[in-house]
């Protein structure tokens, strides 16, 4: 056991490997070189707490003082409820990003729950000794912070479902030689009995019934999207700070309610110390490769949630369209003048990174991006 993995005598270090059917708990006692392993039924929090308390009492008898308990697990299906449960009972709980853990780079490495929980436990001991580079921790949101994200995340899934229904209807009609119908705009007015196929026949009855059912599902999805939009923008929430930032973002021309909700509730609810942390959190920071005589850039890191990064790139395109006089838009145009689409798609990622940093400074310090236009809120009617 190296110096970095020597456990503290005042803390009981524990690691938990989670699965749907069972949990594997590893406890490192200060007087034992190897951890003790306990198999617990999945979801049995009372059994978990009981085992932790037994371990704490055992250490208290041998040391003469009650130690603290530090436990870690990888984020997964159980998300954050388990961390809140443990912290409410005095257990320090750390939620780990699985992608940040260092693993053997050999192709066929052994992987079992015992190996994984042991690796977690050694990383926890090293982290408690001050080696914070061994992993990346996931910030545990409050219940309200987690709940307020439901609206825009559900909206994203509904948008994908709507696109699927529209494409299915288009495909069924296209296979009959019927083209150039804007399904998204006119599905409610579409009269299937009046449609004529490319060879002059009416639609077959079963096909017409299938398209009618697809239209009914599309209409339901559209209603749910409208309801989720109202919930996202109008429903009250206890998360006052993110909501204030959301309203500030909507005052910038080109930043719509969907983008403002995602960025304020998924990104800017966190506290960043500098611009590099903002870019790194979004996965828009560069990844250099400098080894020996080789030196090159590997592009952006692509860490974090891909959906949020995609929203930020979408916001960059909208920014260049709706904020033509801003310094950032002029920077983009100066470097892409006369260039093709490939160069513009590469440069828009740089715009997204700069825009994310500019918006962070705007919501945190009130610094409006240079040359940006603010939209004046429309006063509500007195009636």
N, C-alpha and C positions, 0 to 999 in steps of 0.2 A: 504493500500500500504506500503510494507516494505521499509526500507532504501535502500536496494539494487535495488529496482525498482522505486525509485523516479527519474523522468526524469531531465536531465540537462536543465537549463534555457537558455543556449546558443546553444542548438542543438534541432532540430526537429527530433524525432525518428519515423521511419516509417518501417513497415513490409509489405511484399507483398506475398500473397498466390496465386500461379499460377495454372491455369488449361488451357486446350486447348480453352475453349469457353469464359471464363471470368477470370478476376483478382480481388482479394479482397485486397484493400489497407487499412491498419490501420495506423492512425496518432495519436501520443500522444502529445497533446498540453500541455505546462507547466502549464497552468491555469485550466486544467480539470482533474478530477480523472480518468475518463474513456476515452479510445481512441475513436476516430471518425472513422467510417467505410465507405468506398466508393467502390461501385461496378463499375468496368471498363471492357469494352469489351476486350477480349483476344487479345493481340498484338497491342492495341491502345497506343503506346508510347507517342503520342502527348497529349492524354487525361491524361496520367499518369504524364507527366511533368507539364501540366497545373494545375493539382490538387496539386502537390508538391509546385509549385510557389505560388499558392493561400495560402497554409498553411504557407509558409515562410513569405509572406507579412503580413499575419494576426499577426504572432508572432512578426514581426519587429515593427508593430504599438504599440503593448502592451508593448514591452520591450525597445523600443527606439534604438535597434541595430538589424542588419540583422543576424539571426542565420544560422548556417550551417545545412545541411540536411544529415542524416545518415539513410540508407535504407538497409534492408536485405531480402533475399529470399533463399529458398532451391533449391539446384541444381536439375535440372530435364530436361524436353524436351527443355526448352528455353536456357539451357546451359549458355554460357558466353556472348552472343551478347548483352543481355540486360544490363549486368553489364558494358560493354564497352560503351554502349550508354549513360548510366547515368553518368558514371565517366567523359566522355567527356563534360558533361554539369554541372560539379561542384558538383555532388552528390557523397558522400562517399557510396560506394556499397559493401556490404559484402555477399559473397556466402557461404551458410552453408551446411555442410554435414548432411543430414537428419538422418543418423544413430547415430549421436553424440548427438542428443537432448534427454533429459530425459523425459520420459512419465510415466504415471500412469501404474503400473504393474498389475492392475486388468484386468481380462479377458475381461469383457464387459464394457469397458470405452466408454463414449460418445466421438464421433469424428465428428466434422463439420469444415467447413472452418473458421467460426468465432472463434472456440476454437483454431484451429491451428495457425491462424494469431495472436491471442492474446498471445499464448505461445511464438511465435517468437518475438513479440514486447517486452515482459518482459525479454526474454533472451538478446535481443539487449541492453536494458537499463542497465542490469546487466553487460554485457560485456564492455560497454562504461565506466562504473564505475570501471573497473579494474578486474572484476571477469571473467577471460578468460577461466575458467574451465567449463563454462556453455555449451559450444559447441566446435566443431572443424570447422575451416574455410577451404574452398577449395581455393587453390592458383589459381588466374585468369591468365591463360597463355596469351601471346601475340598472335596475329593473325598468325604470322609465326610459333610460337611454336606449336600452335594447328594444323596448316596445315601440318607440317612436320611429324606428327604422322599418317596421313591418310594412308600412304603407308603400314606400317607394320600391321596396324589394318585391312585394306582391305585384305592384304595377309592372315591373320589369318582366315577371313571368307571364302576366296577362298579355302584354304586348307581343311576346313570342307566340303565345297561343292564338292571338288574333291574326298574326301573320300566317300561321299555319292554316287556319280556316280559310283565309282569303286565297292563299295559294292553291288549296285543295279545290275550291270552287272554280278558280281560273283554269286549273288543269282539267277538270271535268268538262267545262265548256269548250276549252281549246281542242280537246279530243273529238268534239263534234263539229269543229270548224267555226265556232262562235268566238269572235275576238273583240278586242277594243271596248270592253265594258269595264268601267271603273267600279270594281266590286266594293271597295272600301267606302266610297261616297254614295253609291246608289243601290246597295244591297237591299235596303228597305223598300225600294220602289221597283224591284226587279220582278217582272211578270213572266214566270217560267212557262206558262201555257202559251204565251205569244212568241217565244223564241223559236227560231227555225234553224236547223242544222245546215252545215255547208252544202249538203246535197238535197236541201229543200224539204226535209221532214221535220215534224214537231219532235220535241224531246221525248224519248221513251218513258213510260210511266215510272219504272223503278229508278231510273236516273233522275227524273224530275223530283221524286220523293227524297232521294239521297241529297240532292242539292238543297231542297227545302229544309232538311234537317241540319245541314251545314249552316245555312243562313240563320236558323233559329239559334244554334250554338254561338254563331258570330254575334248576333244581337245581344245574347246574354253576356258575352264577354265585354261588349261595348258598354253595357249598363254597369258592369262591375268596375270597369276602368274609370268611368265617370264617378262612381261612388268612392273609389279609392283616391281619386284626385281631390275630391272634396274633403275626405278624411285627412289627407296629407297636408292640405293648406289651411283648413279651417278648424279641425278638432283641437281642443285645448290640450296642453301637455305641461308637465311639471319641469321639463328641461328648458328653463328660461334662457340660458346662455346660448345654446345652439339655435334656438328659435330667433333670438335677436340677430345672430349671424345670418340666418336664412333670409330674414327680411332685408338685411343690408345687401345681400347678394342680388336679390330680385330688383333692387334699385339701379343696378348696372344694366345698361342696354345690351341685349344679346344674351343675358343670363336669365333663362326662364325658370319657372317654378320647379320643374323636374330636376334640372341641374342644381339649382340652389338647395333643394332638399337633400339630394345625395351628398353634395360637398359639405354642407354644414353638419349633417348628422353622421356621416361616415368618416370624414376627414378632419374638419376644423373643430370638432368637439374635443379633440386632443390638444395637449399643450406641446408645441414645438419650440425648441431653443434657437434654431436658426433655419435658414433656407435649405440647407443640405438635408436636414431631417425631413422637411416637407417633400422634397423630390424623392428621397429614399423610401419614404412611407408609401408613395404612390407607385414606386417601381419605375420612375422616370429618370433616375440617376444613371450615369454612365458606369460601365463595368470595364475598367482597363485590364489589359493582359500584358504584364511586364515581367518576363522571366528570361534571364540570360541575355542573349542578343535579340530576343523577340520582344517587340513592343507594338501593341495595336489596341484598338478599341473593339470591344465585343458588343457594343450597342447598349441599350438600356437594360437595367437589371431585371425588370418584370416581376418584382416582388409585390406582395400585397394582393388585393382583390382585383382581378382583371376587369370586372364590370365597372369599378370606380375609375380605373385608368382609362377605359374606353369612353366613359362619360366625360373625362377631362379632355381627351383628344377631340371629342365632339364639340365641347365648349370652345376649344381653340379654333376650330373651323368657323363656328358661329361668331366668335369674337372678330375674326378678320373680315367678316361680312358686315357686321353691325357696328363695329368700332373702327371705321376706316382711317380716322384721324389720330388714333392712339399711337404712341411710340412703338408698342409691340407689333402692331399691324404693319407699320412702315418698316420695321426691322425685318419682318417676314417678306414683304414685297421686294425690298432692296436685294435680298439674297436669292429670290426665286424668279426674278424678272427674266423672261426668255427661257426658263427651264421647263422641263416636262413634268408630267404627273408624278413620276417616281421621286424626283428631287423634292417636290412640294410635300409629298407624303412623309418623307424623311424629316423635312424642316418643320412640319406641323407638330411633330413630337417635341422638338425644342421649344416651340411656341407654347405647347401644353405645359411643359415644365416651368417656363418663365411665368405663364399666366397663373399657375397654381401658387407660385411664390407671391406674385403680386396680389392675388385675392386673399392669401393668408395675411399679408401686411395690411390689407384693407379692412378685414373683419377684426383683426387684433388691435391695430393701432390707428385705424381711420385714415390710412394713406390711400387716396384714390389713385388708381393706375394712371400714369402720365397720359394726358390726352383723352382719357375715357369720358364718355357721356353718361350722365346720370339721368334716369327717367324720373320725372316728377310724378308722385302718386296721384291718381285720379281721385278727387274728392267724392265722397259718397253722397248720394242724393238725400235730401232732407225728408223725402217721402218714404 
